[in-house]
Every structure is written in C-alpha cells, then in structure tokens.
Amino acid sequence: MNEMLMNCFKPQDRKNGEDLYRKGSVRTGSCSDTEVHSYLSSPGSHRVRLSSGGLTGSVIYTNCSCSSGKKGRLCKHVWATILELDGQD
C-alpha cells in the first residue's frame, strides 16, 4: 500500500515518518475494515485517523492532530501510520 501513496508525501515527511516508524512510536488503536486510529509518541503525542468510504473505495481520508494535519496537509505521523499498517500485513 505504501508504494501507491508515497508520492503524495513530501520527501522530508516520508523520512521523518520512517524514523518514527523505526523507533516504534506508532501504536495502533481501534481498527475496522474502513477506519484506523493510531497514536504516536514523537516529541508530543499525536492522534491519526485514516478512513475510506468503503471496502472497494480508492480514496483515503486522513486526519492528524499535529499542526500540519490541522491545516489539512499530509504529515510524517500519517506516513508512519501507513508504514505500521503495511508492516502488519
């Protein structure tokens, strides 16, 4: 999954997200077929939500409690969560 999404993220956000993932900062919370919640402890703590409109949907909605996420931008926390989910397959 991450190969399809990586071009949506800035290179620096991908690098920082990979660092968070490798450090084990991502904790997956509740999950369903169409929604995932995660919690990250980087400096500070952040909540990430990924969701889709359905099982066959090609759109992923993201939400992060960090300052970039609040502005509607994709951030390192979202990328770290995607890497965590990809690693669970």
KAKA-V680240 format. One record per pair of residues at least 12 apart in sequence whose ideal C-beta (glycine too) atoms are under 8 Angstrom apart, sorted by the first residue. I is the first residue (numbers start at 0). J is the second residue. D is the distance in Angstrom with one decimal. If there is no record, write none. Layout:
{{I	J	D} {I	J	D}}
//
This chain:
{{0	81	6.7} {0	84	7.0} {0	85	5.3} {1	81	5.3} {1	82	6.0} {1	85	4.7} {4	59	7.5} {4	81	6.1} {7	73	5.9} {8	73	5.3} {8	77	7.8} {8	78	5.3} {9	73	7.8} {12	67	8.0} {12	73	6.7} {12	74	5.9} {12	75	4.7} {12	78	5.8} {13	75	7.7} {13	78	5.5} {15	75	3.9} {15	78	7.8} {16	74	7.8} {16	75	4.0} {16	76	7.0} {16	77	7.4} {16	78	3.0} {16	79	4.1} {16	81	7.8} {16	82	6.5} {17	78	7.4} {17	79	7.4} {17	82	6.5} {19	39	6.2} {19	41	5.5} {19	75	6.2} {19	76	7.1} {19	79	4.0} {20	78	8.0} {20	79	4.5} {20	82	4.2} {20	83	6.0} {20	86	7.6} {24	39	5.0} {24	40	5.3} {24	41	5.5} {24	79	6.6} {25	37	5.5} {25	38	7.8} {25	39	5.6} {25	79	5.2} {25	80	5.8} {25	82	7.7} {25	83	4.1} {26	38	4.7} {26	39	7.3} {26	40	7.6} {27	80	7.8} {27	83	6.3} {27	84	7.5} {27	87	7.6} {32	54	5.7} {33	50	6.0} {33	51	5.1} {33	52	7.4} {33	53	6.3} {33	54	6.7} {33	56	7.8} {34	48	6.9} {34	49	7.0} {34	50	4.3} {34	51	7.7} {35	48	7.2} {35	49	4.7} {35	50	7.5} {35	80	7.1} {35	84	6.4} {36	48	5.4} {37	49	7.9} {37	80	4.4} {37	83	6.7} {39	76	5.1} {39	79	6.2} {39	80	7.4} {41	75	7.8} {41	76	7.2} {43	65	7.8} {45	63	5.9} {45	64	5.0} {45	65	5.0} {45	68	7.6} {45	76	4.8} {46	63	7.2} {46	64	4.5} {47	61	7.3} {47	62	7.0} {47	63	4.9} {47	64	7.7} {47	68	7.6} {47	76	5.2} {47	77	5.7} {47	80	4.7} {48	60	7.9} {48	61	7.2} {48	62	4.4} {48	63	7.8} {49	61	5.7} {49	77	7.2} {49	80	6.4} {49	81	7.5} {49	84	7.7} {61	73	6.3} {61	77	4.9} {63	76	4.8} {63	77	5.5}}
//
